[in-house]
Amino acid sequence: MKEGVSTRDKIIDAAFSFYRKPVFTNISLSQIAQKVGISKAAIFKHFPSKASLKQALFERMFDGIAEVMRRMLGCYRNGKRIEAMSEAVDFLVNHREYVMYFQSQQCIVDEGVFVRELRKRSIRVFDSLFTRDGSIKDIDLYVTGIYVGTTIFIFALLRFDALDTNVPGLADSAAFADKIAWLIENGIGKNIPERQRLTQLDARFKSAMQKKTPLTDEILALASVVSEYGAAGITIERLAKKLHLAKSSLYSRYKNKSEMVESLIKNEVVRMYAMIAENMNDLTTGEECTYAVLQTELLYFIRYPETVGICSNLIGINNFAERAEAPDLVDTLYDSVCWKRFIASLPDVGIPPITQRVLGWFFAIVVTMFIHCRRLGFSDKRMFAALKKIYAMTESGIGNTAVRKRGRKLTIAALAKREVVRANGTEDGCNDTVP
């Protein structure tokens, strides 16, 4: 522990230390006390309950986020958009414990919590995006926010995974932050196909999806357990009960819970990848490949909405693309000449191998977007429109993708900058008033 740090802060530091890797089980006060070198009873001198300690972790995390937001707004004020994004990426990369804690508390898609906590800290940049009751004022900017936030978050997770598995060729944290910021601003550098071509692909992909078979009883049971108890609540007993089977029946097929869950998820990933590969057949450009991946994933979640809960809970625990890196799984996808050309043309994101990273990125974007859109009551048609905006940003970046606003065409980045200026009441990007 650091010298000159109060016992209270040492307790918070110790609690956060357990979130250096994904944690989906409760951390006990005894574990934290042992880490600090004090008794469990001594913790209660500083925190009257476990809930109050949890709140302290929450407050520290958002204090850090508010500080980086101030720095980002300063960059925006000076016309440095890429530097602003780089600040956000660098913050998350160097605060792994915040990323994992944020994820474990299921805040990953809860913008209401995010906005409220920043408002408490006098960061009012989102006031022109949300009304006081939480309604969305600007759908275009909201979708942009989903894209930017998910991209930063997932690439931080992908970097952690690469560090943990000793992947060679990793960029240092500062260079990595700059690369991801550049990616957000400029995209992967592809041109968007004509609307007529995208319409043709839509019809083809939708027709193919309508022919797919329903989910298995086992994956439905897993989805039900995750929905009811969360990822940490998966047990053989609960799965057996959902399937109306004896536990012994499952143990006869799987050695343990982990093997069963991984097998079920892997089988479903195989299915999704097979659909992507099928839809990628005969495509000729990298732009069309990207669209096939994103659109197939969205169609998959619309067709099988039960799987979304599994995916959202397990992002970051298992890198789906990495786990699926097996010959029997993705040969048909990776053997595509078009896909190989596409991968070879991608910009450097500082974390090879690029194939798995890009698939993980695309996967997380669609999962997050789907959850947001469903919660907001979006129709399928509206979700497809949102996906096309996200697709455009993956290809061309937020600095070059145009949206319609009051009869004028503005780049998303320019619009975002204007909203930042409008929302802030003081020069440093903060407003002294709190609702």
ZAMARGU-4260 file (C-alpha; in steps of 0.2 Angstrom, whole numbers, plus 5000, padded with zeros to 4 digits):
<rodrens>
0) 5000/5000/5000 | 5005/5018/4997 | 5013/5028/5011 | 5004/5043/5017 | 4987/5036/5011
5) 4973/5036/5024 | 4966/5020/5029 | 4950/5024/5021 | 4958/5026/5004 | 4968/5011/5007
10) 4952/5001/5009 | 4945/5008/4993 | 4962/5004/4984 | 4961/4987/4990 | 4943/4984/4985
15) 4947/4991/4967 | 4962/4979/4966 | 4950/4964/4965 | 4944/4972/4949 | 4960/4971/4939
20) 4952/4957/4930 | 4933/4953/4926 | 4924/4950/4943 | 4906/4943/4943 | 4906/4937/4961
25) 4904/4947/4977 | 4920/4952/4985 | 4920/4949/5004 | 4925/4962/5017 | 4936/4949/5024
30) 4946/4948/5007 | 4947/4967/5007 | 4953/4968/5025 | 4966/4955/5022 | 4973/4965/5007
35) 4974/4981/5018 | 4981/4971/5033 | 4967/4976/5045 | 4953/4967/5053 | 4936/4966/5045
40) 4929/4975/5060 | 4941/4989/5057 | 4933/4992/5040 | 4917/4997/5049 | 4926/5012/5057
45) 4927/5020/5040 | 4912/5012/5031 | 4896/5008/5041 | 4890/4995/5028 | 4896/4986/5013
50) 4884/4997/5003 | 4893/5012/5009 | 4910/5005/5003 | 4902/5001/4986 | 4896/5019/4985
55) 4913/5025/4989 | 4920/5015/4974 | 4907/5022/4963 | 4911/5040/4969 | 4929/5038/4966
60) 4926/5031/4948 | 4915/5045/4943 | 4927/5058/4951 | 4940/5051/4939 | 4928/5051/4924
65) 4923/5069/4928 | 4941/5074/4928 | 4945/5066/4911 | 4929/5074/4904 | 4936/5091/4909
70) 4952/5088/4900 | 4942/5082/4885 | 4932/5097/4884 | 4947/5108/4885 | 4954/5099/4870
75) 4938/5101/4861 | 4938/5120/4865 | 4955/5121/4857 | 4949/5112/4841 | 4959/5096/4846
80) 4946/5082/4843 | 4958/5067/4842 | 4967/5073/4857 | 4951/5073/4866 | 4947/5055/4862
85) 4964/5050/4866 | 4962/5057/4884 | 4947/5046/4886 | 4955/5030/4879 | 4971/5034/4889
90) 4961/5036/4905 | 4953/5019/4903 | 4968/5010/4898 | 4977/5016/4914 | 4962/5013/4925
95) 4958/4995/4922 | 4950/4993/4939 | 4937/5006/4934 | 4933/4998/4917 | 4930/4981/4926
100) 4921/4988/4940 | 4909/4998/4929 | 4906/4983/4919 | 4903/4972/4934 | 4890/4984/4941
105) 4880/4983/4924 | 4883/5002/4920 | 4889/4998/4903 | 4873/5003/4894 | 4865/5014/4908
110) 4868/5032/4901 | 4856/5038/4914 | 4868/5034/4928 | 4882/5041/4918 | 4874/5058/4915
115) 4867/5060/4932 | 4884/5057/4940 | 4893/5069/4929 | 4879/5082/4932 | 4883/5080/4951
120) 4901/5085/4947 | 4896/5100/4937 | 4899/5092/4920 | 4884/5098/4910 | 4890/5093/4892
125) 4875/5081/4889 | 4862/5093/4894 | 4858/5097/4876 | 4857/5078/4872 | 4845/5073/4886
130) 4830/5082/4894 | 4828/5082/4913 | 4817/5067/4913 | 4830/5057/4903 | 4822/5058/4886
135) 4833/5060/4871 | 4833/5076/4862 | 4845/5071/4847 | 4845/5054/4841 | 4859/5056/4829
140) 4871/5062/4843 | 4864/5048/4854 | 4869/5035/4842 | 4886/5043/4840 | 4888/5042/4858
145) 4884/5024/4858 | 4897/5021/4845 | 4911/5031/4853 | 4908/5025/4870 | 4907/5007/4865
150) 4922/5008/4854 | 4933/5016/4868 | 4927/5003/4881 | 4929/4988/4870 | 4946/4992/4864
155) 4951/4995/4882 | 4945/4977/4886 | 4953/4970/4870 | 4970/4978/4875 | 4968/4971/4893
160) 4965/4954/4885 | 4980/4955/4874 | 4991/4961/4889 | 4985/4946/4899 | 4989/4934/4885
165) 5006/4941/4881 | 5001/4946/4863 | 5017/4952/4855 | 5018/4969/4845 | 5007/4979/4857
170) 5008/4998/4856 | 5012/5007/4873 | 4997/5014/4881 | 5000/5032/4875 | 5002/5026/4857
175) 4987/5014/4858 | 4976/5029/4864 | 4981/5039/4849 | 4978/5025/4837 | 4960/5022/4844
180) 4956/5040/4844 | 4962/5042/4826 | 4951/5027/4822 | 4936/5035/4830 | 4939/5051/4821
185) 4943/5044/4804 | 4936/5026/4804 | 4944/5011/4795 | 4946/5022/4779 | 4933/5014/4767
190) 4920/5022/4756 | 4902/5018/4759 | 4892/5008/4745 | 4878/5017/4736 | 4861/5016/4745
195) 4854/5005/4731 | 4868/4992/4735 | 4865/4992/4753 | 4846/4989/4750 | 4850/4974/4739
200) 4861/4967/4753 | 4847/4970/4766 | 4835/4960/4756 | 4847/4946/4754 | 4853/4945/4772
205) 4835/4946/4779 | 4829/4932/4767 | 4843/4921/4773 | 4839/4925/4792 | 4821/4920/4790
210) 4826/4902/4785 | 4836/4899/4801 | 4831/4887/4814 | 4826/4891/4832 | 4837/4892/4847
215) 4841/4875/4856 | 4832/4872/4873 | 4849/4873/4881 | 4854/4890/4875 | 4836/4896/4879
220) 4839/4889/4897 | 4856/4898/4899 | 4848/4914/4892 | 4834/4913/4905 | 4846/4910/4920
225) 4857/4924/4915 | 4842/4936/4913 | 4836/4931/4930 | 4852/4929/4940 | 4866/4937/4930
230) 4882/4929/4924 | 4887/4926/4941 | 4871/4916/4945 | 4874/4902/4932 | 4873/4885/4940
235) 4871/4868/4934 | 4856/4866/4946 | 4847/4882/4939 | 4850/4876/4921 | 4844/4859/4925
240) 4828/4866/4933 | 4825/4877/4917 | 4827/4861/4906 | 4816/4850/4917 | 4831/4838/4919
245) 4841/4830/4933 | 4858/4838/4937 | 4865/4821/4933 | 4859/4822/4915 | 4870/4838/4912
250) 4885/4831/4922 | 4884/4816/4910 | 4888/4828/4895 | 4899/4841/4903 | 4912/4840/4916
255) 4907/4856/4925 | 4898/4872/4923 | 4912/4881/4914 | 4913/4868/4901 | 4894/4868/4898
260) 4893/4887/4897 | 4908/4888/4886 | 4901/4874/4875 | 4884/4882/4873 | 4891/4899/4869
265) 4904/4892/4857 | 4890/4883/4848 | 4880/4899/4846 | 4895/4909/4840 | 4898/4895/4827
270) 4881/4898/4821 | 4882/4917/4820 | 4899/4916/4811 | 4891/4903/4799 | 4878/4916/4795
275) 4891/4930/4792 | 4901/4919/4781 | 4885/4914/4771 | 4880/4932/4769 | 4898/4937/4764
280) 4898/4924/4750 | 4901/4933/4733 | 4905/4950/4741 | 4919/4959/4732 | 4924/4974/4744
285) 4929/4977/4762 | 4915/4989/4764 | 4903/4976/4760 | 4911/4964/4772 | 4909/4976/4786
290) 4891/4979/4782 | 4888/4960/4781 | 4896/4957/4798 | 4886/4972/4807 | 4869/4969/4798
295) 4870/4950/4801 | 4873/4952/4819 | 4858/4964/4821 | 4847/4952/4811 | 4853/4938/4823
300) 4848/4948/4838 | 4832/4953/4831 | 4828/4935/4827 | 4835/4928/4843 | 4833/4942/4856
305) 4835/4930/4871 | 4854/4929/4867 | 4857/4947/4870 | 4857/4945/4889 | 4871/4932/4888
310) 4881/4943/4876 | 4880/4959/4887 | 4884/4950/4903 | 4899/4940/4895 | 4908/4954/4885
315) 4925/4956/4893 | 4924/4939/4902 | 4927/4929/4886 | 4933/4937/4870 | 4920/4929/4859
320) 4930/4931/4843 | 4946/4925/4852 | 4937/4910/4859 | 4930/4906/4842 | 4948/4906/4835
325) 4947/4887/4830 | 4948/4879/4813 | 4931/4871/4814 | 4923/4888/4819 | 4928/4901/4807
330) 4937/4894/4792 | 4923/4898/4780 | 4924/4916/4786 | 4943/4918/4786 | 4945/4909/4770
335) 4935/4922/4761 | 4947/4931/4749 | 4936/4947/4751 | 4938/4946/4770 | 4957/4943/4769
340) 4959/4958/4758 | 4948/4968/4770 | 4959/4963/4785 | 4975/4967/4776 | 4969/4985/4773
345) 4964/4989/4790 | 4973/5003/4800 | 4985/4998/4814 | 4975/4998/4831 | 4990/4993/4841
350) 4984/4976/4846 | 4987/4962/4834 | 4980/4950/4828 | 4968/4962/4820 | 4955/4949/4814
355) 4949/4945/4832 | 4950/4963/4838 | 4939/4969/4824 | 4926/4955/4826 | 4926/4959/4845
360) 4923/4977/4841 | 4909/4974/4829 | 4901/4962/4840 | 4901/4974/4855 | 4894/4989/4845
365) 4879/4979/4839 | 4875/4971/4856 | 4876/4988/4865 | 4866/4997/4851 | 4853/4983/4851
370) 4851/4985/4870 | 4849/5004/4870 | 4837/5003/4855 | 4826/4990/4863 | 4825/4999/4879
375) 4820/5015/4870 | 4806/5006/4861 | 4814/5007/4843 | 4805/4998/4829 | 4816/4986/4819
380) 4816/4999/4805 | 4823/5012/4817 | 4836/5000/4823 | 4842/4997/4805 | 4843/5016/4802
385) 4853/5017/4818 | 4865/5003/4812 | 4868/5012/4795 | 4873/5027/4805 | 4885/5016/4815
390) 4891/5008/4799 | 4895/5024/4791 | 4905/5029/4807 | 4915/5013/4807 | 4920/5016/4788
395) 4923/5035/4788 | 4924/5040/4807 | 4914/5053/4817 | 4924/5068/4809 | 4918/5064/4791
400) 4901/5056/4793 | 4887/5068/4789 | 4870/5070/4797 | 4855/5081/4793 | 4851/5094/4806
405) 4837/5108/4803 | 4839/5107/4784 | 4858/5108/4785 | 4872/5095/4782 | 4884/5095/4797
410) 4898/5083/4801 | 4894/5073/4817 | 4911/5080/4825 | 4906/5098/4821 | 4889/5095/4828
415) 4896/5087/4843 | 4908/5102/4846 | 4894/5115/4844 | 4884/5105/4857 | 4898/5105/4869
420) 4900/5124/4867 | 4881/5127/4869 | 4880/5115/4885 | 4895/5123/4894 | 4892/5138/4905
425) 4910/5142/4909 | 4927/5142/4899 | 4934/5126/4907 | 4919/5116/4901 | 4910/5116/4918
430) 4894/5124/4924 | 4893/5128/4943 | 4875/5124/4944 | 4868/5107/4948 | 4850/5102/4945
</rodrens>
